[in-house]
Amino acid sequence: MKSTESLIQKAVRAPSSHNTQPWIFHVAESAINLYADRTRALPVNDPDDRELTISCGCALMNLRVAAAAEGLDARLEALPDPVEPEPRGMLLSGPTRAGGASWPSGCIRGAEGMD
């Protein structure tokens, strides 16, 4: 759906440590989950994943701002919890001003493959 692609395209413009863009988005029916992409981690420069976590937080904030700009009544849940360390965060949809939002399922690393 165009709205989901637009939200994620805006989210991936977030700054990230050494421009690693260490995130993967998973689109579910009523949520967009952000997972840390461990293949883009920098274990020598960032052994505790501090910068990776900050980078994911920046992408989540961009996602939240993009949702608000499109009129989505969405809420952000910052994760992880101690038992389940992934995903890093999730944007849950609510009704939009136009009457409703639905997001198709799938995984998206960033703006790759989007027009």
N, C-alpha and C positions, 0 to 999 in steps of 0.2 A: 504494500500500500504506500502511496506517495507520501503520506503524512509521516509514517514510520521512517522511511528513508530520509526525509527531510530532517527529522529529529536527530537521527544518528549522524548524518552528514555534519550537522552543527556540533554535535557532541565530540566528534573526532578532531575538531579544530583546537581542542584543549592543548595547553602546553604539557610537555612530558619530559622527564629527565633524559638528556642527550637525544631528544626527539625519538625515543624508542617506541612510543605509542603502544604501551603494554596492556592492551585491553581487547576483549572480544565481547560483543553484544549478542545476547540470545533473546530473540523476540518470541514471546509467548502470547497467548490470547489476551491477557489483561495486564501484562507487565513486560518491561524490557530489563533484562538482567545484564549486569556488567561483570565479567569475569576477568581476573588478572591473566594475561597471556604470559605464562612462565617461560616460553621460548624467547621472549624479548627482555627477560630479566638481566640485570648486570651484576652477577654475584661478586665480582672483584670490587667494583665501585660502590655497590649498594648491597652489602652482605645481609643486612637485616630487612630488606625490601621497603625501607622507609620511603625512598624516592618513588618506587613503583606504586606504593599505596597513595602517596600524594598525587601522582599522575592520574591514577584511577579516580581519585576524588575530584580532580579538575574536570575530567570527562563527565562524571556524574553531575557536577554543577552545570556544565554546559547543556547537558540533556534536560535538566530541570528548567533552566532558563528558556530553552527552545520550546519545551512543552507549554510553558506559561505564555510565551509569545504567540503560539498557535491556538491559545484559548482552551487548552486542555486542563481539566481539573485533576491534576495528578499529584501524587505525594511520593516523596523520596524516602526510602528506607536504607540507611547506611548499615552495611554489614561489614565484617563477618561476626558471627557469634563464636564463642570458644570451641563449640563442638563441630561446627561446619564452617571452615574458613573461607569457602567460596560459595556464592559469588561475593564480590566486593560491595555491591549495592544493587538496588532495584528501583525502577520507576514504575509505579502502579497507576493504571489509568482509572479515571472516573469519567463521568459524563462530560461532554464538551458543550460549548455554547450552542453548537449546531444539533445537539441531541444524542451523541454517542460516539465512542471510539472503539475500534477493534483493530488489533494488530495481528498480522499473520505470523506463523511460527517459522523459525529458522535462526541460523547463527550468522553473524556479520562481524568481521574483524574491524572494519572501518568503512571508509567510503569506497572501497574496492568493488567494482562491478556495479556501481550505482550510476545512473545517468543524471 
